[in-house]
């Protein structure tokens, strides 16, 4: 009888999440709440692959490069044949919502197994869907690493059941989503070695995960990156500037590492991750080994986005944290079901205070962050009409929010980089300068563009500008 009630409820919750977040993601795109960085980059990489130029994109300075120069996420290739049938950024946004939602199923299976109750499994599936970091992951534009979250959850389920072949399939799929995901898989190997007492197999999994990440970070990215090392090392300049540099700093200046990793912002980030799980994840420290590398990557970074649950940097953290919460709940034995109810309430409270569901803003004290980002305004409709003037395939330079709508082409530049562009699209109300928000430099460049006889202003309404290069 319980099975009849639980499975339809699980299916309904998963479908509601997938449909709701897919709709919100598409509406946010229509409302120009996405950008050339990062949705546009993924769209261009998929479009290029579908048109015979695997993973190629235009970088910030206008050079044609491989996506692999920035991140090793070859899973994007899978979207190329789908693009032939659905040539729209909506393809990526909708797929992301549905795939992330599918992570509720391995969570349910793990909960049912370790807590001895289908209802407890359903409770933790709901926790996963309500977890604020999961919701923000689904709405933070589109990032291939978001797909790693459900893949890792399925991988852990099969590893927990000692089914190494399907584990390997999902682990490889997860590793193809971003370069550091191999470190999470390595952590799973450590757990397997000690929790299941399969030392040799666990060591092999850990070694392969580490090897993949080392290869991706140390060989693939430098090979495709003109400057050698990744641009993202700049985020770690205060603690060493590279993996080797961070290790050296840890020995020579450990207080510098501690200061970088445990600022007030970092502690708030950790609280935002742990509190919606009622702290239960702390009761299964062996599983948390898999979260440590990703936590270190985020906490040591100078980029504030990496210590915020509102971005995709939680993708490798959500699986070990949720799994650890389930195993933590299993410590309560016959009280596991009431404890699950407490975690559901904690996740609900976390969603209410921190989550992305727009309806919470109507409840006193509910989350207001980006609560109206999915509202399509008159200004957005004007922008869409203006961008329709730009021919498909034409080289274009655009401010960041407009660029996400113009990236399905061979070359798309970030304003103020113009180079060989024949069209320029700019939004004075959201003044993007390269990949950042900069009103004054953008205004100066647009003022100069208005005076430039080589360019003709063909559209101007409500702060939306479209220029066309005058014939030579």
N, C-alpha and C positions, 0 to 999 in steps of 0.2 A: 504493500500500500504506500509506504514511504517512497519507494522508488518511483511510483507513478506520479506522485506529487513533486518530487525533487527534480527529476529530469526536465519536465516541461517548464518548471520555474527557472532552471539553469539556462535552457534554450531561450526563454523569453528575456531573461536579463542580458544574455549575450547579444541577442538580436537587437534589443532596445539600445544597448550601448553602441553597437556597430552603426545602426541606422542614425542614431542621434548625433554621434560625433562625426560621422561622415557628412551629415547635413550641415553641422556647425563649421566643419573645415571648409566645405565648398562655399558657404556663405561668407566666411572670413576672407576667402580668396576674392569673391565678388565685391567685398567691401574694401579691397585693397589693403588688408591687414597682413599681407604676406609681402615678401621682397625678392628682389633679384638675388640677394643673400638672405635665405638660402634656397628657397623653393625654385627660383629661376635657374640656379646652378644644376639642380637635379633634372629639371625639365629639359634643359639644353643637352645634358649628358645622355638622357634617354632618347631625345629627338635625334641627336647626332648618331647614336648607335643604330637607331631604326633606319637612318639614311646612309649607312655604310661608313661611318666615322666613329669607331668604338670609343665611347666614354669621352669624347672631345668636348671642350667647353672653352669659353673666352674668359681669361682671368681678369683680375681687377684692372690691369694696365693695358689690356687689349690684345694680349698674345693668345694664340690658340694652343691650349695645353691639354694633357690628359687629366681626367678627374683623379687619377691615381697619384698625381703630384701633390694633391691636398689630403685625400683620404683613400684608404684601400677598402672600397666598398663595391666590389664587382657584382654584387647582387642586382645592381641597377640594370645590368645587361638583360635580366629576365623580363624587364618591362618593355623592351624594344618591340618584340612581336605583338604585345598587347597594345602598344601605341598605334600599330597599323589599323586596329579595329576601333580604338577609342583615343584619337589624337587630341588629348586635352589634359591639362594639369589635374583636372578632376580625377583622372585615372589614378594618379599617385595618392591624392588625398583620401579618396574613398577606400582604396586598397589598404592604406595604412590603418584606417579606423577599423576595418573588418579583421585584419590580421592581428592587431593589438587585442581586439575583443576576444579572439580565439584563445588567448592566453588564459582565459577563465577556465577552460576545460582541463588542462593539466593541473591547475590549482585545485579544482574540484576533486580530481582523482587523487592527488596527494593528500588533501584534507580527509577524504573518505577513508583512505588507507591508514593514515597515521593517527587519526582521531576516532576511528572505528564507527563512524556515523555518516551516512549520506547527507544528513542535514548540516553537520559540521562542515562537510566538504562544500556544500552550497553556500554556507556562511562565508567561508574564505574566498570562494569565487566572487561573491558580492563585495567582499573587502577589496579584492584586486581591482574590481571595476570602479569602486568608489574611491580608491586610493588617489589622493590628489596628484601625485607624480605620474600615475598612469594616465589620468585625464589630460594633463598638460603635455605629456609625451604625444598623445594623439592629435593635439591641436597646434603643436609648435611647427607650423608649416609642414614640410615633408622631409624626413631624414631617413636614409636606409637603416641606420642603427636602431630606429624604433622597431623595426621588424625583428631585430635580435631578441627583444624581450620575450615574445611568445616562443620563439625558437629555443631559447635557453630554458624556458619553463618545460617545454616538451622534452628537451634533452635531459633535464634533471629527472623527470618522471621515468624515462626509460633507464637512466643510470640507476635510479633507486630500485628499479626492478631487475637490475643486472642484465638488461637487454642491450648489449653493446653495439649491435649493428644499427638499430634505429636511433640509438643515442648518437652514434657517429654521424648519421645523416643530418640530424638536427644541429649537432655541434658544428659541422662544416657549413651548413646554411647560416648559422649565427655568425661564425667567423667571417663569412663573406660580406657581412653588413658593416664592419668597421675594424680597423687594425688592432685596437686594444681588446676586442672581445675575446681573443685567444687567452688573455689573462684571466678572465672569468672562468673559461673552460678549464684552465689549469687549476683554479681554485676548486672546481668541481672534482678534479682528479685527486686533489689532496683530501677532500671529504670522503671520496670513494675509498681511498687507500686506508683511511683510519676507521670510518664508520662501518664499512663493509669488510674490513680486514683483507682487502684485495690489494696488497702492497704493490705488486708488479704491474697490474693493470692500471691502478691509480697513478703510479709513477709515470707510466707510458702516456696516459692522458695529460698529465701535468706537463710533461716534457714536450709533447706535440703542441699543446696550447701555447706554451712559452715560445717554442720555435716559430710558430706561425706569426705571433706578434713581433718577435725579433726580426723575422724576415721582412714583414710588411713595413715596420718602422725603420729598420736599419738598412734595407736594401731597395725595396720597391719604391717607396716615396722618394728617397734620394736619387734613384735612377731617373724618375720622371720629372723631378723638380730641378729646374735650371740652376738654382742656387745651392744644390746639394741637400742640406738639412731642411726639415719642414719649417714653414713660417711660424707654426704654432709653438716652437721652442721659445719664441720671444715672450710668451706668457709666463715662462719660468726663469726669467733672467735673474730674479732676486734670490733664487735658490740653486743656481747652478747652470741654467740655460740649456740643459740636455739631460738625458737619462744618466750618463756617466757623471755629469756635473752635479746632479742632485745627490747621487750616492756619495760623491766626494764631500759635498757640503754637509751631509748627514753625519759624517765622521769628524770633519774639521770645525763646523759651526752648527752643532745640533740645535742650539737655541734659535737660530735663524729659521730652521725647518719648523720648529714648534710654533714660532710666532706666525709664520705664514699659514700654518694648518689650523690654528685654533684662535682665530680672531673672532670678534663678536658675530660677524656675518657667517663665519664657518659654523659656529655653534648653533646659530639659528637654523642653518641649513640642515644640520644633523637632527635637530629637534623636529623639523618639518618632515623628515624622512621616517623618524622612529615613532613619534607620538601617534600618528594615525594607525599604527599597528599595535597600539597600547604597550609598546616597549617589549613585546613578546619576542621579537627577533633577537634580543640580547641574551635570551636563554639558550640559544643554539649557536655558540661562538664558532664551532667548526665550519658550519655553512657560511658564516660571515667572512671566512678567509677568502671566499670568492669575490667578496665586495671590496676587499682592502685595496687592490690595485686601482680600481676605478675611483674609490674615495680619495686615494692619494693624488691621482691625476687631477681631480677636481679641487681638492682642498689646497693644493700647492700652487694652483694657477692664480695669476693676478687678474684674470678676466672674471668680473663679477657674475657673468651669466653661468659660469660653471659651478657656482655655489648657490644656485637658485633652482627650485623644483619646477620653474616655469619653462624650462628648456629641455632639450633632448639629451642632456648629459647624464640623466638618471637612467638611461636605457639599460646599462649594464648593472645597475644597482637594484632595480626593482625585483628581478628574479631571486637573487640570494636573500634579499630582505623578506620577501613574502614567504619563501620556502622556510627561512629561519623562524618566522612567526608561527608557521604551522607546526614545525618540530618543537618550538618552544611551548605551544599550547598542549602538545602531546605529553609534556611532563606533568600535567595536572590529572592524568589518568581519567577516572570516571567523572571528573569535573570539567572535562574538555569541552563539552557542549555549552555549559554556561559561560566558560571562558571565551568560547567562540562568539557568543552573543555580545560579550563585552568588547571584543575586537571589532565586531560589526558596528557597534555604537561609536567606537573610537574613529573608525573609518568614515562613518557618516558625519561625525563632528568635524573631522579633518576636511572632508569635502565641503562642508558648510563654511568653514573658516578660510580654507586655502584653495579649494577646487575651482575648476573652470566652468561649472554648470551655470549658465546665465541666470537661471531662476533664483539662485541663492541671493542675488542682489535685492530681491523684493522682500526678503526676510530680515528682520532687524539683526544686525551683526554679521550678515552673510557676506561672502566674498564679493568684492567689487572689481577686482583686478581684471582688466580687459573684458568686463561684463557686457559691453556694448560693441565689441569688435566684430560681431557677426551681423551688425545692422547695416544694411545697404542704404546709403543716403543719396540725395539728389546729386551731391558732388561726385559720388562713385559712378552714378549713371552718366554724368557728363564726361568723366574720365574714360569710361568704356566707349562712349561715342567718339571721343577724340582719337583713341588708339585704333579704332577701326579705319581711320584714314591712312594708316601706315601699311604699305603693301606687305604681304607675307613674303618672307625671305629677304627683304631689304635690310641692309646693315643699319642698325639703329643704336643710338646712345640714349639712355634713360636714367632718371632718378630711381632710387631703389624700389619704391613701392610700385611704380609703373613697370619696372623692368621684369617683375615676375610674370606680367601678362604679355611680354614681348620676347620671351626666351626660347620659344620653339622655332629656332632658326639657326643658321650656321654661325653667325656672328652677332653678338649683342654686347654693347659696351656700357660701362657705368659712367654716367655723367659726373664730372666734366670731361672725361676722356672721349674725344670725338674721332680722331684719326680718319678712317675711311667711311665713317657713317654718312648716310644720305638723309637721315631723319634724326631729329632729337625730340624727345618727349620729357616734359618736366612738370612736376607738381609743386607749385610754390607754397602750398599749405603743408606739405610734408617734404621739406627740402633735404633730399638725400644728396650727399657729396661723396662719391665713390661708395663705400660700404658703411658710412656713418651718417648720423643726423647732424647737419651743420648749416644753420640758417644763413649766417653772414657770408661764408665763402660761396654758397650756392647762389645767393642774391647777386653777388659781385659778378659771377660767371654769367648768369642770365642777363644782367645788365649789359655786359660786353657783347653777348650774343645778339641782343636786340639792335646794337649799333653796327654789327658786322654785316657788310653788304653781301657777303657770300651766303647769307642765310635769310630765308623769307619766313615770316611768322604766318602760318596758315590756319592756326586755331588758337583762340584765347577766350576762355570762359571759366569763371569761378576759380581762377588760379591754375588751371590746366593750360599748358602751352605746348604747341607742336610746331616745330620748325622743319623746313625742307631746304636742303642745300640748293642754291640757285645753279642753273646749268652754266657750265664754263663758257 
